[in-house]
């Protein structure tokens, strides 16, 4: 439905006789940006640059960072999140670590809550109000897990697009008209919809999706795209479009993708699709223990997922890793450097069971504030209860 005043899209409201077992009205009472009050960084320029460089497994136009941080007080960074179910530790803790580094460096980070994109992918049965509740669940997790909220702004894609629909949709159409269909099909892999052999299963919305994602970058006037390496293909197409319209390109900082816990995880990113392949942010102590004990692990293989947890989550959060072991095996060892741990690990001086049980304790300690928030805060508790029901109800994708 088109709003006759703004030209933006409108979506049907829940019917009066809908017997849904959650309170849709309660969510509107919470201002998601109540803590937004940007403060500039007081760190020296080189330290700010080094903080940002810590994030990127790959950085495009790294040489422009110094100029950007010198000339602009609050550079705009962004990443998009499709509210599509429970939030796992890579999207939770790992994402927070990277955003907090950008905030400390003086950037403003935009969490683009891609509710309209989730609607296009038929998440939550294509119900935008349910999708928004999932988005608010994400925000509650990020807050509880230690996100520095001063320089962080949460924006709903559906609402922001409707503020200037002519500009947004004109750009989408222009991108589509200037890009070959095969290039957009390749981008469909970045949104997890298909592989090279499955293009026949694409829906038309999956072609619009990357056009809109590229538009987001322009629409938000982004200085830094801080996305995962899995979004590289979309970034490449965006760069091609920037060249065609002769516009200065944003800096692209692509972070590492944490692998899943399963036995074939060495070439898989963490996914919500298999609940045993990822640790979710409000998993119980026992669930964390069970998943890590059962995780894929090869001695002296630094690509084992548990070792990735140590490198990318435990060390950055705690600045140390306590390897617990019995006195007869030398007692506990506290590592203050990942490189020191890796050296012992590769030399075979660590035991897989000791590593796994130590990681269990460390991860559970990191997740405990999130668990407490969802246990003790009535609003957060109602959100997670709804999200878990949505996950069960809409577990089977519609093709």
WOCORLIN-V234904 format. One record per residue. N is the residue number from 1. RES is the residue in one small letter. D_FIRST is the distance of its C-alpha to the first C-alpha in whole Angstrom. Layout:
n = {N | N}
res = {RES | RES}
d_first = {D_FIRST | D_FIRST}
This chain:
n = {1 | 2 | 3 | 4 | 5 | 6 | 7 | 8 | 9 | 10 | 11 | 12 | 13 | 14 | 15 | 16 | 17 | 18 | 19 | 20 | 21 | 22 | 23 | 24 | 25 | 26 | 27 | 28 | 29 | 30 | 31 | 32 | 33 | 34 | 35 | 36 | 37 | 38 | 39 | 40 | 41 | 42 | 43 | 44 | 45 | 46 | 47 | 48 | 49 | 50 | 51 | 52 | 53 | 54 | 55 | 56 | 57 | 58 | 59 | 60 | 61 | 62 | 63 | 64 | 65 | 66 | 67 | 68 | 69 | 70 | 71 | 72 | 73 | 74 | 75 | 76 | 77 | 78 | 79 | 80 | 81 | 82 | 83 | 84 | 85 | 86 | 87 | 88 | 89 | 90 | 91 | 92 | 93 | 94 | 95 | 96 | 97 | 98 | 99 | 100 | 101 | 102 | 103 | 104 | 105 | 106 | 107 | 108 | 109 | 110 | 111 | 112 | 113 | 114 | 115 | 116 | 117 | 118 | 119 | 120 | 121 | 122 | 123 | 124 | 125 | 126 | 127 | 128 | 129 | 130 | 131 | 132 | 133 | 134 | 135 | 136 | 137 | 138 | 139 | 140 | 141 | 142 | 143 | 144 | 145 | 146 | 147 | 148 | 149 | 150 | 151 | 152 | 153 | 154 | 155 | 156 | 157 | 158 | 159 | 160 | 161 | 162 | 163 | 164 | 165 | 166 | 167 | 168 | 169 | 170 | 171 | 172 | 173 | 174 | 175 | 176 | 177 | 178 | 179 | 180 | 181 | 182 | 183 | 184 | 185 | 186 | 187 | 188 | 189 | 190 | 191 | 192 | 193 | 194 | 195 | 196 | 197 | 198 | 199 | 200 | 201 | 202 | 203 | 204 | 205 | 206 | 207 | 208 | 209 | 210 | 211 | 212 | 213 | 214 | 215 | 216 | 217 | 218 | 219 | 220 | 221 | 222 | 223 | 224 | 225 | 226 | 227 | 228 | 229 | 230 | 231 | 232 | 233 | 234 | 235 | 236 | 237 | 238 | 239 | 240 | 241 | 242 | 243 | 244 | 245 | 246 | 247 | 248 | 249 | 250 | 251 | 252 | 253 | 254 | 255 | 256 | 257 | 258 | 259 | 260 | 261 | 262 | 263 | 264 | 265 | 266 | 267 | 268 | 269 | 270 | 271 | 272 | 273 | 274 | 275 | 276 | 277 | 278 | 279 | 280 | 281 | 282 | 283 | 284 | 285 | 286 | 287 | 288 | 289 | 290 | 291 | 292 | 293 | 294 | 295 | 296 | 297 | 298 | 299 | 300 | 301 | 302 | 303 | 304 | 305 | 306 | 307 | 308 | 309 | 310 | 311 | 312 | 313 | 314 | 315 | 316 | 317 | 318 | 319 | 320 | 321 | 322 | 323 | 324 | 325 | 326 | 327 | 328 | 329 | 330 | 331 | 332 | 333 | 334 | 335 | 336 | 337 | 338 | 339 | 340 | 341 | 342 | 343 | 344 | 345 | 346 | 347 | 348 | 349 | 350 | 351 | 352 | 353 | 354 | 355 | 356 | 357 | 358 | 359 | 360 | 361 | 362 | 363 | 364 | 365 | 366 | 367 | 368 | 369 | 370 | 371 | 372 | 373 | 374 | 375 | 376 | 377 | 378 | 379 | 380 | 381 | 382 | 383 | 384 | 385 | 386 | 387 | 388 | 389 | 390 | 391 | 392 | 393 | 394 | 395 | 396 | 397 | 398 | 399}
res = {x | x | x | x | x | x | x | x | x | x | x | x | x | x | x | x | x | x | x | x | x | x | x | x | x | x | x | x | x | x | x | x | x | x | x | x | x | x | x | x | x | x | x | x | x | x | x | x | x | x | x | x | x | x | x | x | x | x | x | x | x | x | x | x | x | x | x | x | x | x | x | x | x | x | x | x | x | x | x | x | x | x | x | x | x | x | x | x | x | x | x | x | x | x | x | x | x | x | x | x | x | x | x | x | x | x | x | x | x | x | x | x | x | x | x | x | x | x | x | x | x | x | x | x | x | x | x | x | x | x | x | x | x | x | x | x | x | x | x | x | x | x | x | x | x | x | x | x | x | x | x | x | x | x | x | x | x | x | x | x | x | x | x | x | x | x | x | x | x | x | x | x | x | x | x | x | x | x | x | x | x | x | x | x | x | x | x | x | x | x | x | x | x | x | x | x | x | x | x | x | x | x | x | x | x | x | x | x | x | x | x | x | x | x | x | x | x | x | x | x | x | x | x | x | x | x | x | x | x | x | x | x | x | x | x | x | x | x | x | x | x | x | x | x | x | x | x | x | x | x | x | x | x | x | x | x | x | x | x | x | x | x | x | x | x | x | x | x | x | x | x | x | x | x | x | x | x | x | x | x | x | x | x | x | x | x | x | x | x | x | x | x | x | x | x | x | x | x | x | x | x | x | x | x | x | x | x | x | x | x | x | x | x | x | x | x | x | x | x | x | x | x | x | x | x | x | x | x | x | x | x | x | x | x | x | x | x | x | x | x | x | x | x | x | x | x | x | x | x | x | x | x | x | x | x | x | x | x | x | x | x | x | x | x | x | x | x | x | x | x | x | x | x | x | x | x | x | x | x | x | x | x | x | x | x | x | x | x | x | x | x | x | x | x | x | x | x | x | x}
d_first = {0 | 4 | 7 | 9 | 12 | 12 | 10 | 9 | 6 | 5 | 7 | 8 | 12 | 15 | 16 | 19 | 21 | 21 | 24 | 23 | 27 | 26 | 25 | 21 | 22 | 25 | 24 | 22 | 26 | 27 | 27 | 26 | 28 | 31 | 34 | 32 | 35 | 36 | 40 | 42 | 44 | 48 | 49 | 51 | 49 | 50 | 50 | 46 | 46 | 48 | 45 | 42 | 44 | 45 | 41 | 41 | 42 | 41 | 41 | 40 | 41 | 43 | 46 | 43 | 43 | 46 | 44 | 41 | 42 | 45 | 43 | 40 | 40 | 37 | 36 | 32 | 32 | 29 | 28 | 25 | 24 | 22 | 22 | 23 | 26 | 30 | 31 | 34 | 37 | 36 | 33 | 35 | 38 | 38 | 35 | 36 | 40 | 38 | 36 | 39 | 41 | 39 | 38 | 42 | 42 | 40 | 37 | 34 | 32 | 28 | 26 | 23 | 21 | 19 | 17 | 14 | 17 | 18 | 14 | 15 | 19 | 17 | 20 | 20 | 18 | 15 | 15 | 14 | 16 | 19 | 18 | 19 | 22 | 23 | 23 | 25 | 27 | 28 | 28 | 31 | 33 | 33 | 34 | 37 | 38 | 39 | 36 | 38 | 35 | 36 | 35 | 32 | 28 | 25 | 22 | 18 | 17 | 13 | 14 | 17 | 15 | 12 | 16 | 16 | 13 | 15 | 18 | 17 | 15 | 18 | 20 | 19 | 19 | 23 | 24 | 23 | 24 | 28 | 28 | 29 | 27 | 30 | 30 | 27 | 28 | 31 | 28 | 27 | 30 | 29 | 26 | 28 | 27 | 29 | 33 | 34 | 35 | 32 | 29 | 29 | 27 | 24 | 21 | 19 | 17 | 20 | 21 | 18 | 19 | 23 | 21 | 19 | 22 | 24 | 22 | 22 | 26 | 25 | 22 | 25 | 28 | 29 | 33 | 34 | 32 | 33 | 32 | 34 | 36 | 33 | 31 | 34 | 32 | 29 | 31 | 33 | 30 | 29 | 33 | 33 | 30 | 32 | 35 | 33 | 31 | 35 | 33 | 35 | 34 | 34 | 37 | 36 | 37 | 37 | 38 | 40 | 38 | 40 | 41 | 40 | 43 | 44 | 47 | 45 | 43 | 45 | 42 | 39 | 37 | 36 | 34 | 32 | 32 | 36 | 36 | 40 | 39 | 38 | 39 | 36 | 36 | 37 | 39 | 42 | 46 | 47 | 44 | 44 | 48 | 47 | 45 | 47 | 50 | 49 | 47 | 49 | 52 | 54 | 57 | 58 | 54 | 52 | 49 | 49 | 46 | 48 | 50 | 46 | 46 | 49 | 48 | 45 | 44 | 47 | 49 | 47 | 46 | 50 | 52 | 54 | 54 | 57 | 58 | 60 | 62 | 66 | 69 | 71 | 68 | 68 | 66 | 63 | 62 | 60 | 58 | 57 | 56 | 54 | 56 | 59 | 58 | 57 | 60 | 62 | 59 | 60 | 63 | 63 | 64 | 61 | 60 | 57 | 57 | 58 | 55 | 53 | 54 | 54 | 50 | 49 | 51 | 49 | 46 | 46 | 47 | 44 | 42 | 44 | 42 | 38 | 40 | 41 | 38 | 36 | 39 | 40 | 36 | 35 | 31 | 32 | 33 | 30 | 28 | 30 | 31 | 27 | 27 | 30 | 28 | 25 | 27 | 29 | 26 | 25 | 28 | 27 | 25 | 23 | 24}
